[in-house]
Amino acid sequence: MSFTLEPIGHVQGGRAEPLDDHWGTSRSAIALDEVRFGPDALAALAAFSHAEVLFLFDPVAAKAVETGARHPRGRGDWRVARSIGS
């Protein structure tokens, strides 16, 4: 099964470098594509309890994506389990 994602907008602000940590002070806004969506697209959004946002970090090189176990947040003193039950 595969899915095709079609962007509906873009992020304004945030960070220039895709680093793992220290995101607490970063602030961004999602800007909808004004050609496809008018002001009424967000009408009554504040009445909802939450919104689901899917995003891709596209500037990260494929080789830099970590898919295996690693020490959390640089904690080299924490043991990384090699398999379930080890």
PDB file of N, CA, C and O in Angstrom:
ATOM      1  N   MET A   1       0.845  -1.168   0.000  1.00  0.00           N
ATOM      2  CA  MET A   1       0.000   0.000   0.000  1.00  0.00           C
ATOM      3  C   MET A   1       0.893   1.234   0.000  1.00  0.00           C
ATOM      4  O   MET A   1       1.929   1.265   0.664  1.00  0.00           O
ATOM      5  N   SER A   2       0.490   2.223  -0.733  1.00  0.00           N
ATOM      6  CA  SER A   2       1.241   3.472  -0.741  1.00  0.00           C
ATOM      7  C   SER A   2       0.258   4.635  -0.657  1.00  0.00           C
ATOM      8  O   SER A   2      -0.931   4.495  -0.942  1.00  0.00           O
ATOM      9  N   PHE A   3       0.782   5.765  -0.263  1.00  0.00           N
ATOM     10  CA  PHE A   3      -0.014   6.980  -0.134  1.00  0.00           C
ATOM     11  C   PHE A   3       0.686   8.096  -0.877  1.00  0.00           C
ATOM     12  O   PHE A   3       1.915   8.143  -0.936  1.00  0.00           O
ATOM     13  N   THR A   4      -0.086   8.977  -1.433  1.00  0.00           N
ATOM     14  CA  THR A   4       0.460  10.166  -2.061  1.00  0.00           C
ATOM     15  C   THR A   4       0.049  11.362  -1.219  1.00  0.00           C
ATOM     16  O   THR A   4      -1.133  11.547  -0.928  1.00  0.00           O
ATOM     17  N   LEU A   5       1.014  12.166  -0.831  1.00  0.00           N
ATOM     18  CA  LEU A   5       0.733  13.380  -0.069  1.00  0.00           C
ATOM     19  C   LEU A   5       0.789  14.576  -0.999  1.00  0.00           C
ATOM     20  O   LEU A   5       1.684  14.690  -1.837  1.00  0.00           O
ATOM     21  N   GLU A   6      -0.161  15.450  -0.842  1.00  0.00           N
ATOM     22  CA  GLU A   6      -0.176  16.683  -1.622  1.00  0.00           C
ATOM     23  C   GLU A   6      -0.150  17.849  -0.645  1.00  0.00           C
ATOM     24  O   GLU A   6      -1.058  17.983   0.176  1.00  0.00           O
ATOM     25  N   PRO A   7       0.864  18.688  -0.717  1.00  0.00           N
ATOM     26  CA  PRO A   7       0.957  19.802   0.226  1.00  0.00           C
ATOM     27  C   PRO A   7      -0.244  20.742   0.110  1.00  0.00           C
ATOM     28  O   PRO A   7      -0.730  21.010  -0.989  1.00  0.00           O
ATOM     29  N   ILE A   8      -0.713  21.236   1.253  1.00  0.00           N
ATOM     30  CA  ILE A   8      -1.795  22.213   1.261  1.00  0.00           C
ATOM     31  C   ILE A   8      -1.297  23.579   1.714  1.00  0.00           C
ATOM     32  O   ILE A   8      -2.070  24.533   1.802  1.00  0.00           O
ATOM     33  N   GLY A   9      -0.009  23.668   2.000  1.00  0.00           N
ATOM     34  CA  GLY A   9       0.577  24.915   2.456  1.00  0.00           C
ATOM     35  C   GLY A   9       2.044  24.703   2.760  1.00  0.00           C
ATOM     36  O   GLY A   9       2.659  23.744   2.293  1.00  0.00           O
ATOM     37  N   HIS A  10       2.598  25.615   3.552  1.00  0.00           N
ATOM     38  CA  HIS A  10       3.995  25.497   3.939  1.00  0.00           C
ATOM     39  C   HIS A  10       4.193  26.148   5.309  1.00  0.00           C
ATOM     40  O   HIS A  10       3.332  26.876   5.805  1.00  0.00           O
ATOM     41  N   VAL A  11       5.338  25.866   5.895  1.00  0.00           N
ATOM     42  CA  VAL A  11       5.663  26.408   7.212  1.00  0.00           C
ATOM     43  C   VAL A  11       6.453  27.692   7.039  1.00  0.00           C
ATOM     44  O   VAL A  11       7.387  27.760   6.241  1.00  0.00           O
ATOM     45  N   GLN A  12       6.066  28.702   7.793  1.00  0.00           N
ATOM     46  CA  GLN A  12       6.800  29.971   7.803  1.00  0.00           C
ATOM     47  C   GLN A  12       7.482  30.102   9.158  1.00  0.00           C
ATOM     48  O   GLN A  12       6.868  29.868  10.199  1.00  0.00           O
ATOM     49  N   GLY A  13       8.739  30.473   9.135  1.00  0.00           N
ATOM     50  CA  GLY A  13       9.474  30.625  10.384  1.00  0.00           C
ATOM     51  C   GLY A  13      10.122  29.322  10.788  1.00  0.00           C
ATOM     52  O   GLY A  13      10.338  28.442   9.954  1.00  0.00           O
ATOM     53  N   GLY A  14      10.432  29.195  12.056  1.00  0.00           N
ATOM     54  CA  GLY A  14      11.042  27.962  12.540  1.00  0.00           C
ATOM     55  C   GLY A  14      12.548  28.033  12.518  1.00  0.00           C
ATOM     56  O   GLY A  14      13.142  29.040  12.904  1.00  0.00           O
ATOM     57  N   ARG A  15      13.164  26.956  12.064  1.00  0.00           N
ATOM     58  CA  ARG A  15      14.615  26.849  12.092  1.00  0.00           C
ATOM     59  C   ARG A  15      15.171  26.611  10.703  1.00  0.00           C
ATOM     60  O   ARG A  15      14.508  26.033   9.843  1.00  0.00           O
ATOM     61  N   ALA A  16      16.381  27.058  10.499  1.00  0.00           N
ATOM     62  CA  ALA A  16      17.037  26.876   9.200  1.00  0.00           C
ATOM     63  C   ALA A  16      17.712  25.511   9.100  1.00  0.00           C
ATOM     64  O   ALA A  16      17.824  24.952   8.009  1.00  0.00           O
ATOM     65  N   GLU A  17      18.166  24.968  10.240  1.00  0.00           N
ATOM     66  CA  GLU A  17      18.875  23.682  10.227  1.00  0.00           C
ATOM     67  C   GLU A  17      18.019  22.592  10.877  1.00  0.00           C
ATOM     68  O   GLU A  17      17.406  22.838  11.916  1.00  0.00           O
ATOM     69  N   PRO A  18      17.966  21.402  10.292  1.00  0.00           N
ATOM     70  CA  PRO A  18      17.165  20.307  10.852  1.00  0.00           C
ATOM     71  C   PRO A  18      17.903  19.563  11.970  1.00  0.00           C
ATOM     72  O   PRO A  18      18.362  18.438  11.771  1.00  0.00           O
ATOM     73  N   LEU A  19      18.014  20.183  13.127  1.00  0.00           N
ATOM     74  CA  LEU A  19      18.707  19.579  14.262  1.00  0.00           C
ATOM     75  C   LEU A  19      17.705  18.867  15.162  1.00  0.00           C
ATOM     76  O   LEU A  19      16.532  19.237  15.202  1.00  0.00           O
ATOM     77  N   ASP A  20      18.166  17.839  15.887  1.00  0.00           N
ATOM     78  CA  ASP A  20      17.280  17.030  16.725  1.00  0.00           C
ATOM     79  C   ASP A  20      16.744  17.750  17.958  1.00  0.00           C
ATOM     80  O   ASP A  20      15.581  17.558  18.315  1.00  0.00           O
ATOM     81  N   ASP A  21      17.534  18.549  18.600  1.00  0.00           N
ATOM     82  CA  ASP A  21      17.169  19.074  19.914  1.00  0.00           C
ATOM     83  C   ASP A  21      16.958  20.576  19.959  1.00  0.00           C
ATOM     84  O   ASP A  21      17.205  21.297  18.993  1.00  0.00           O
ATOM     85  N   HIS A  22      16.491  21.020  21.123  1.00  0.00           N
ATOM     86  CA  HIS A  22      16.339  22.440  21.468  1.00  0.00           C
ATOM     87  C   HIS A  22      15.323  23.153  20.573  1.00  0.00           C
ATOM     88  O   HIS A  22      15.602  24.223  20.031  1.00  0.00           O
ATOM     89  N   TRP A  23      14.152  22.550  20.428  1.00  0.00           N
ATOM     90  CA  TRP A  23      13.092  23.145  19.616  1.00  0.00           C
ATOM     91  C   TRP A  23      12.144  24.001  20.451  1.00  0.00           C
ATOM     92  O   TRP A  23      11.236  24.626  19.902  1.00  0.00           O
ATOM     93  N   GLY A  24      12.339  24.038  21.762  1.00  0.00           N
ATOM     94  CA  GLY A  24      11.393  24.705  22.654  1.00  0.00           C
ATOM     95  C   GLY A  24      11.138  26.166  22.358  1.00  0.00           C
ATOM     96  O   GLY A  24      10.024  26.642  22.578  1.00  0.00           O
ATOM     97  N   THR A  25      12.120  26.892  21.870  1.00  0.00           N
ATOM     98  CA  THR A  25      11.930  28.321  21.616  1.00  0.00           C
ATOM     99  C   THR A  25      11.562  28.620  20.164  1.00  0.00           C
ATOM    100  O   THR A  25      11.319  29.775  19.815  1.00  0.00           O
ATOM    101  N   SER A  26      11.518  27.597  19.318  1.00  0.00           N
ATOM    102  CA  SER A  26      11.182  27.804  17.902  1.00  0.00           C
ATOM    103  C   SER A  26       9.685  28.026  17.741  1.00  0.00           C
ATOM    104  O   SER A  26       8.879  27.331  18.360  1.00  0.00           O
ATOM    105  N   ARG A  27       9.322  28.974  16.926  1.00  0.00           N
ATOM    106  CA  ARG A  27       7.917  29.265  16.641  1.00  0.00           C
ATOM    107  C   ARG A  27       7.727  29.323  15.138  1.00  0.00           C
ATOM    108  O   ARG A  27       8.537  29.913  14.423  1.00  0.00           O
ATOM    109  N   SER A  28       6.665  28.717  14.666  1.00  0.00           N
ATOM    110  CA  SER A  28       6.359  28.662  13.242  1.00  0.00           C
ATOM    111  C   SER A  28       4.863  28.828  13.048  1.00  0.00           C
ATOM    112  O   SER A  28       4.085  28.752  13.999  1.00  0.00           O
ATOM    113  N   ALA A  29       4.479  29.052  11.817  1.00  0.00           N
ATOM    114  CA  ALA A  29       3.063  29.124  11.453  1.00  0.00           C
ATOM    115  C   ALA A  29       2.856  28.338  10.169  1.00  0.00           C
ATOM    116  O   ALA A  29       3.728  28.309   9.301  1.00  0.00           O
ATOM    117  N   ILE A  30       1.708  27.708  10.055  1.00  0.00           N
ATOM    118  CA  ILE A  30       1.356  26.998   8.833  1.00  0.00           C
ATOM    119  C   ILE A  30       0.543  27.938   7.964  1.00  0.00           C
ATOM    120  O   ILE A  30      -0.510  28.424   8.378  1.00  0.00           O
ATOM    121  N   ALA A  31       1.032  28.194   6.762  1.00  0.00           N
ATOM    122  CA  ALA A  31       0.337  29.074   5.814  1.00  0.00           C
ATOM    123  C   ALA A  31      -0.305  28.204   4.734  1.00  0.00           C
ATOM    124  O   ALA A  31       0.393  27.523   3.982  1.00  0.00           O
ATOM    125  N   LEU A  32      -1.634  28.229   4.662  1.00  0.00           N
ATOM    126  CA  LEU A  32      -2.332  27.456   3.636  1.00  0.00           C
ATOM    127  C   LEU A  32      -2.118  28.075   2.261  1.00  0.00           C
ATOM    128  O   LEU A  32      -1.903  29.281   2.138  1.00  0.00           O
ATOM    129  N   ASP A  33      -2.178  27.252   1.244  1.00  0.00           N
ATOM    130  CA  ASP A  33      -2.085  27.695  -0.145  1.00  0.00           C
ATOM    131  C   ASP A  33      -3.292  28.600  -0.437  1.00  0.00           C
ATOM    132  O   ASP A  33      -4.427  28.124  -0.480  1.00  0.00           O
ATOM    133  N   GLU A  34      -3.049  29.888  -0.633  1.00  0.00           N
ATOM    134  CA  GLU A  34      -4.128  30.862  -0.822  1.00  0.00           C
ATOM    135  C   GLU A  34      -4.877  30.684  -2.138  1.00  0.00           C
ATOM    136  O   GLU A  34      -6.004  31.161  -2.273  1.00  0.00           O
ATOM    137  N   VAL A  35      -4.270  30.006  -3.106  1.00  0.00           N
ATOM    138  CA  VAL A  35      -4.949  29.747  -4.375  1.00  0.00           C
ATOM    139  C   VAL A  35      -6.044  28.696  -4.174  1.00  0.00           C
ATOM    140  O   VAL A  35      -7.119  28.801  -4.764  1.00  0.00           O
ATOM    141  N   ARG A  36      -5.779  27.706  -3.361  1.00  0.00           N
ATOM    142  CA  ARG A  36      -6.724  26.609  -3.147  1.00  0.00           C
ATOM    143  C   ARG A  36      -7.687  26.840  -1.994  1.00  0.00           C
ATOM    144  O   ARG A  36      -8.792  26.297  -2.003  1.00  0.00           O
ATOM    145  N   PHE A  37      -7.299  27.631  -1.002  1.00  0.00           N
ATOM    146  CA  PHE A  37      -8.106  27.789   0.204  1.00  0.00           C
ATOM    147  C   PHE A  37      -8.360  29.257   0.494  1.00  0.00           C
ATOM    148  O   PHE A  37      -7.430  30.062   0.539  1.00  0.00           O
ATOM    149  N   GLY A  38      -9.615  29.594   0.688  1.00  0.00           N
ATOM    150  CA  GLY A  38      -9.994  30.959   1.059  1.00  0.00           C
ATOM    151  C   GLY A  38     -10.005  31.114   2.564  1.00  0.00           C
ATOM    152  O   GLY A  38      -9.766  30.151   3.292  1.00  0.00           O
ATOM    153  N   PRO A  39     -10.284  32.330   3.040  1.00  0.00           N
ATOM    154  CA  PRO A  39     -10.299  32.590   4.489  1.00  0.00           C
ATOM    155  C   PRO A  39     -11.284  31.705   5.256  1.00  0.00           C
ATOM    156  O   PRO A  39     -11.066  31.418   6.433  1.00  0.00           O
ATOM    157  N   ASP A  40     -12.363  31.270   4.601  1.00  0.00           N
ATOM    158  CA  ASP A  40     -13.358  30.450   5.287  1.00  0.00           C
ATOM    159  C   ASP A  40     -12.872  29.022   5.557  1.00  0.00           C
ATOM    160  O   ASP A  40     -13.535  28.281   6.284  1.00  0.00           O
ATOM    161  N   ALA A  41     -11.735  28.623   4.990  1.00  0.00           N
ATOM    162  CA  ALA A  41     -11.217  27.264   5.203  1.00  0.00           C
ATOM    163  C   ALA A  41     -10.892  27.008   6.674  1.00  0.00           C
ATOM    164  O   ALA A  41     -10.904  25.860   7.119  1.00  0.00           O
ATOM    165  N   LEU A  42     -10.606  28.053   7.419  1.00  0.00           N
ATOM    166  CA  LEU A  42     -10.270  27.906   8.831  1.00  0.00           C
ATOM    167  C   LEU A  42     -11.379  28.407   9.752  1.00  0.00           C
ATOM    168  O   LEU A  42     -11.164  28.582  10.951  1.00  0.00           O
ATOM    169  N   ALA A  43     -12.566  28.638   9.189  1.00  0.00           N
ATOM    170  CA  ALA A  43     -13.682  29.139   9.989  1.00  0.00           C
ATOM    171  C   ALA A  43     -13.980  28.183  11.138  1.00  0.00           C
ATOM    172  O   ALA A  43     -14.090  26.974  10.931  1.00  0.00           O
ATOM    173  N   ALA A  44     -14.108  28.714  12.328  1.00  0.00           N
ATOM    174  CA  ALA A  44     -14.454  27.978  13.545  1.00  0.00           C
ATOM    175  C   ALA A  44     -13.391  26.961  13.966  1.00  0.00           C
ATOM    176  O   ALA A  44     -13.685  26.059  14.751  1.00  0.00           O
ATOM    177  N   LEU A  45     -12.180  27.088  13.466  1.00  0.00           N
ATOM    178  CA  LEU A  45     -11.109  26.167  13.865  1.00  0.00           C
ATOM    179  C   LEU A  45     -10.892  26.182  15.377  1.00  0.00           C
ATOM    180  O   LEU A  45     -10.589  25.148  15.971  1.00  0.00           O
ATOM    181  N   ALA A  46     -11.046  27.336  15.992  1.00  0.00           N
ATOM    182  CA  ALA A  46     -10.833  27.453  17.437  1.00  0.00           C
ATOM    183  C   ALA A  46     -11.819  26.609  18.243  1.00  0.00           C
ATOM    184  O   ALA A  46     -11.567  26.328  19.415  1.00  0.00           O
ATOM    185  N   ALA A  47     -12.920  26.206  17.647  1.00  0.00           N
ATOM    186  CA  ALA A  47     -13.915  25.395  18.350  1.00  0.00           C
ATOM    187  C   ALA A  47     -13.515  23.920  18.430  1.00  0.00           C
ATOM    188  O   ALA A  47     -14.114  23.155  19.185  1.00  0.00           O
ATOM    189  N   PHE A  48     -12.514  23.524  17.660  1.00  0.00           N
ATOM    190  CA  PHE A  48     -12.064  22.137  17.682  1.00  0.00           C
ATOM    191  C   PHE A  48     -11.077  21.930  18.827  1.00  0.00           C
ATOM    192  O   PHE A  48     -10.373  22.857  19.226  1.00  0.00           O
ATOM    193  N   SER A  49     -11.032  20.706  19.352  1.00  0.00           N
ATOM    194  CA  SER A  49     -10.131  20.416  20.465  1.00  0.00           C
ATOM    195  C   SER A  49      -8.686  20.259  20.009  1.00  0.00           C
ATOM    196  O   SER A  49      -7.764  20.502  20.788  1.00  0.00           O
ATOM    197  N   HIS A  50      -8.473  19.846  18.734  1.00  0.00           N
ATOM    198  CA  HIS A  50      -7.115  19.648  18.229  1.00  0.00           C
ATOM    199  C   HIS A  50      -7.158  19.529  16.706  1.00  0.00           C
ATOM    200  O   HIS A  50      -8.228  19.411  16.108  1.00  0.00           O
ATOM    201  N   ALA A  51      -6.007  19.560  16.109  1.00  0.00           N
ATOM    202  CA  ALA A  51      -5.874  19.381  14.660  1.00  0.00           C
ATOM    203  C   ALA A  51      -4.744  18.394  14.410  1.00  0.00           C
ATOM    204  O   ALA A  51      -3.741  18.401  15.124  1.00  0.00           O
ATOM    205  N   GLU A  52      -4.898  17.560  13.418  1.00  0.00           N
ATOM    206  CA  GLU A  52      -3.851  16.619  13.030  1.00  0.00           C
ATOM    207  C   GLU A  52      -3.026  17.254  11.925  1.00  0.00           C
ATOM    208  O   GLU A  52      -3.571  17.678  10.906  1.00  0.00           O
ATOM    209  N   VAL A  53      -1.717  17.322  12.120  1.00  0.00           N
ATOM    210  CA  VAL A  53      -0.824  17.919  11.135  1.00  0.00           C
ATOM    211  C   VAL A  53       0.239  16.894  10.772  1.00  0.00           C
ATOM    212  O   VAL A  53       0.960  16.410  11.644  1.00  0.00           O
ATOM    213  N   LEU A  54       0.338  16.564   9.500  1.00  0.00           N
ATOM    214  CA  LEU A  54       1.393  15.679   9.006  1.00  0.00           C
ATOM    215  C   LEU A  54       2.453  16.545   8.355  1.00  0.00           C
ATOM    216  O   LEU A  54       2.131  17.503   7.652  1.00  0.00           O
ATOM    217  N   PHE A  55       3.695  16.218   8.580  1.00  0.00           N
ATOM    218  CA  PHE A  55       4.764  17.037   8.011  1.00  0.00           C
ATOM    219  C   PHE A  55       5.929  16.169   7.596  1.00  0.00           C
ATOM    220  O   PHE A  55       6.107  15.057   8.093  1.00  0.00           O
ATOM    221  N   LEU A  56       6.707  16.683   6.693  1.00  0.00           N
ATOM    222  CA  LEU A  56       7.924  16.028   6.232  1.00  0.00           C
ATOM    223  C   LEU A  56       9.085  16.981   6.427  1.00  0.00           C
ATOM    224  O   LEU A  56       8.978  18.169   6.123  1.00  0.00           O
ATOM    225  N   PHE A  57      10.189  16.466   6.931  1.00  0.00           N
ATOM    226  CA  PHE A  57      11.410  17.255   7.016  1.00  0.00           C
ATOM    227  C   PHE A  57      12.222  16.929   5.777  1.00  0.00           C
ATOM    228  O   PHE A  57      13.112  16.079   5.822  1.00  0.00           O
ATOM    229  N   ASP A  58      11.932  17.582   4.696  1.00  0.00           N
ATOM    230  CA  ASP A  58      12.561  17.236   3.430  1.00  0.00           C
ATOM    231  C   ASP A  58      14.012  17.662   3.267  1.00  0.00           C
ATOM    232  O   ASP A  58      14.684  17.097   2.404  1.00  0.00           O
ATOM    233  N   PRO A  59      14.553  18.618   4.030  1.00  0.00           N
ATOM    234  CA  PRO A  59      15.959  18.977   3.795  1.00  0.00           C
ATOM    235  C   PRO A  59      16.970  17.971   4.349  1.00  0.00           C
ATOM    236  O   PRO A  59      18.168  18.118   4.104  1.00  0.00           O
ATOM    237  N   VAL A  60      16.526  16.966   5.081  1.00  0.00           N
ATOM    238  CA  VAL A  60      17.452  16.016   5.683  1.00  0.00           C
ATOM    239  C   VAL A  60      17.903  15.006   4.627  1.00  0.00           C
ATOM    240  O   VAL A  60      17.079  14.404   3.938  1.00  0.00           O
ATOM    241  N   ALA A  61      19.212  14.831   4.512  1.00  0.00           N
ATOM    242  CA  ALA A  61      19.756  13.860   3.557  1.00  0.00           C
ATOM    243  C   ALA A  61      19.362  12.455   3.986  1.00  0.00           C
ATOM    244  O   ALA A  61      19.346  12.149   5.179  1.00  0.00           O
ATOM    245  N   ALA A  62      19.045  11.604   3.023  1.00  0.00           N
ATOM    246  CA  ALA A  62      18.615  10.234   3.315  1.00  0.00           C
ATOM    247  C   ALA A  62      19.631   9.492   4.175  1.00  0.00           C
ATOM    248  O   ALA A  62      19.238   8.703   5.034  1.00  0.00           O
ATOM    249  N   LYS A  63      20.926   9.723   3.969  1.00  0.00           N
ATOM    250  CA  LYS A  63      21.971   9.059   4.758  1.00  0.00           C
ATOM    251  C   LYS A  63      21.946   9.490   6.223  1.00  0.00           C
ATOM    252  O   LYS A  63      22.419   8.753   7.088  1.00  0.00           O
ATOM    253  N   ALA A  64      21.403  10.672   6.513  1.00  0.00           N
ATOM    254  CA  ALA A  64      21.402  11.197   7.874  1.00  0.00           C
ATOM    255  C   ALA A  64      20.221  10.703   8.703  1.00  0.00           C
ATOM    256  O   ALA A  64      20.198  10.916   9.915  1.00  0.00           O
ATOM    257  N   VAL A  65      19.242  10.051   8.082  1.00  0.00           N
ATOM    258  CA  VAL A  65      18.071   9.578   8.804  1.00  0.00           C
ATOM    259  C   VAL A  65      18.447   8.349   9.622  1.00  0.00           C
ATOM    260  O   VAL A  65      18.950   7.364   9.080  1.00  0.00           O
ATOM    261  N   GLU A  66      18.201   8.410  10.926  1.00  0.00           N
ATOM    262  CA  GLU A  66      18.515   7.317  11.836  1.00  0.00           C
ATOM    263  C   GLU A  66      17.324   6.377  11.917  1.00  0.00           C
ATOM    264  O   GLU A  66      16.246   6.780  12.355  1.00  0.00           O
ATOM    265  N   THR A  67      17.503   5.135  11.501  1.00  0.00           N
ATOM    266  CA  THR A  67      16.409   4.172  11.529  1.00  0.00           C
ATOM    267  C   THR A  67      16.593   3.088  12.582  1.00  0.00           C
ATOM    268  O   THR A  67      15.682   2.297  12.827  1.00  0.00           O
ATOM    269  N   GLY A  68      17.742   3.049  13.194  1.00  0.00           N
ATOM    270  CA  GLY A  68      18.011   2.036  14.214  1.00  0.00           C
ATOM    271  C   GLY A  68      18.023   2.641  15.604  1.00  0.00           C
ATOM    272  O   GLY A  68      17.689   3.811  15.787  1.00  0.00           O
ATOM    273  N   ALA A  69      18.408   1.836  16.577  1.00  0.00           N
ATOM    274  CA  ALA A  69      18.491   2.300  17.957  1.00  0.00           C
ATOM    275  C   ALA A  69      19.671   3.246  18.116  1.00  0.00           C
ATOM    276  O   ALA A  69      20.692   3.103  17.444  1.00  0.00           O
ATOM    277  N   ARG A  70      19.522   4.190  18.992  1.00  0.00           N
ATOM    278  CA  ARG A  70      20.621   5.099  19.312  1.00  0.00           C
ATOM    279  C   ARG A  70      20.453   5.548  20.756  1.00  0.00           C
ATOM    280  O   ARG A  70      19.387   5.385  21.349  1.00  0.00           O
ATOM    281  N   HIS A  71      21.494   6.102  21.302  1.00  0.00           N
ATOM    282  CA  HIS A  71      21.402   6.615  22.663  1.00  0.00           C
ATOM    283  C   HIS A  71      20.491   7.832  22.656  1.00  0.00           C
ATOM    284  O   HIS A  71      20.694   8.743  21.853  1.00  0.00           O
ATOM    285  N   PRO A  72      19.492   7.868  23.533  1.00  0.00           N
ATOM    286  CA  PRO A  72      18.564   8.995  23.541  1.00  0.00           C
ATOM    287  C   PRO A  72      19.246  10.308  23.888  1.00  0.00           C
ATOM    288  O   PRO A  72      19.957  10.417  24.888  1.00  0.00           O
ATOM    289  N   ARG A  73      19.018  11.282  23.056  1.00  0.00           N
ATOM    290  CA  ARG A  73      19.503  12.651  23.268  1.00  0.00           C
ATOM    291  C   ARG A  73      20.964  12.709  23.683  1.00  0.00           C
ATOM    292  O   ARG A  73      21.341  13.463  24.580  1.00  0.00           O
ATOM    293  N   GLY A  74      21.780  11.899  23.013  1.00  0.00           N
ATOM    294  CA  GLY A  74      23.212  11.940  23.253  1.00  0.00           C
ATOM    295  C   GLY A  74      23.659  11.306  24.560  1.00  0.00           C
ATOM    296  O   GLY A  74      24.806  11.491  24.967  1.00  0.00           O
ATOM    297  N   ARG A  75      22.790  10.568  25.225  1.00  0.00           N
ATOM    298  CA  ARG A  75      23.140   9.941  26.496  1.00  0.00           C
ATOM    299  C   ARG A  75      23.906   8.657  26.234  1.00  0.00           C
ATOM    300  O   ARG A  75      23.327   7.571  26.260  1.00  0.00           O
ATOM    301  N   GLY A  76      25.192   8.770  25.982  1.00  0.00           N
ATOM    302  CA  GLY A  76      26.030   7.621  25.713  1.00  0.00           C
ATOM    303  C   GLY A  76      26.134   6.662  26.879  1.00  0.00           C
ATOM    304  O   GLY A  76      26.521   5.507  26.702  1.00  0.00           O
ATOM    305  N   ASP A  77      25.786   7.135  28.089  1.00  0.00           N
ATOM    306  CA  ASP A  77      25.849   6.265  29.259  1.00  0.00           C
ATOM    307  C   ASP A  77      24.634   5.341  29.355  1.00  0.00           C
ATOM    308  O   ASP A  77      24.634   4.426  30.178  1.00  0.00           O
ATOM    309  N   TRP A  78      23.605   5.554  28.543  1.00  0.00           N
ATOM    310  CA  TRP A  78      22.436   4.683  28.531  1.00  0.00           C
ATOM    311  C   TRP A  78      22.689   3.530  27.592  1.00  0.00           C
ATOM    312  O   TRP A  78      23.181   3.732  26.481  1.00  0.00           O
ATOM    313  N   ARG A  79      22.364   2.332  28.013  1.00  0.00           N
ATOM    314  CA  ARG A  79      22.545   1.140  27.198  1.00  0.00           C
ATOM    315  C   ARG A  79      21.423   1.074  26.162  1.00  0.00           C
ATOM    316  O   ARG A  79      20.256   1.288  26.491  1.00  0.00           O
ATOM    317  N   VAL A  80      21.770   0.782  24.937  1.00  0.00           N
ATOM    318  CA  VAL A  80      20.788   0.605  23.870  1.00  0.00           C
ATOM    319  C   VAL A  80      20.549  -0.882  23.724  1.00  0.00           C
ATOM    320  O   VAL A  80      21.484  -1.638  23.460  1.00  0.00           O
ATOM    321  N   ALA A  81      19.295  -1.316  23.896  1.00  0.00           N
ATOM    322  CA  ALA A  81      18.953  -2.738  23.781  1.00  0.00           C
ATOM    323  C   ALA A  81      19.125  -3.195  22.334  1.00  0.00           C
ATOM    324  O   ALA A  81      18.715  -2.494  21.410  1.00  0.00           O
ATOM    325  N   ARG A  82      19.720  -4.348  22.135  1.00  0.00           N
ATOM    326  CA  ARG A  82      19.945  -4.889  20.800  1.00  0.00           C
ATOM    327  C   ARG A  82      18.741  -5.648  20.277  1.00  0.00           C
ATOM    328  O   ARG A  82      18.519  -5.704  19.067  1.00  0.00           O
ATOM    329  N   SER A  83      17.959  -6.234  21.177  1.00  0.00           N
ATOM    330  CA  SER A  83      16.767  -6.956  20.752  1.00  0.00           C
ATOM    331  C   SER A  83      15.809  -7.028  21.933  1.00  0.00           C
ATOM    332  O   SER A  83      16.183  -6.714  23.064  1.00  0.00           O
ATOM    333  N   ILE A  84      14.597  -7.434  21.674  1.00  0.00           N
ATOM    334  CA  ILE A  84      13.611  -7.558  22.743  1.00  0.00           C
ATOM    335  C   ILE A  84      14.088  -8.622  23.713  1.00  0.00           C
ATOM    336  O   ILE A  84      14.477  -9.719  23.311  1.00  0.00           O
ATOM    337  N   GLY A  85      14.053  -8.288  24.989  1.00  0.00           N
ATOM    338  CA  GLY A  85      14.447  -9.231  26.020  1.00  0.00           C
ATOM    339  C   GLY A  85      15.937  -9.261  26.316  1.00  0.00           C
ATOM    340  O   GLY A  85      16.371 -10.049  27.156  1.00  0.00           O
ATOM    341  N   SER A  86      16.734  -8.432  25.657  1.00  0.00           N
ATOM    342  CA  SER A  86      18.170  -8.467  25.943  1.00  0.00           C
ATOM    343  C   SER A  86      18.527  -7.534  27.069  1.00  0.00           C
ATOM    344  O   SER A  86      19.695  -7.436  27.443  1.00  0.00           O
TER     345      SER A  86
END
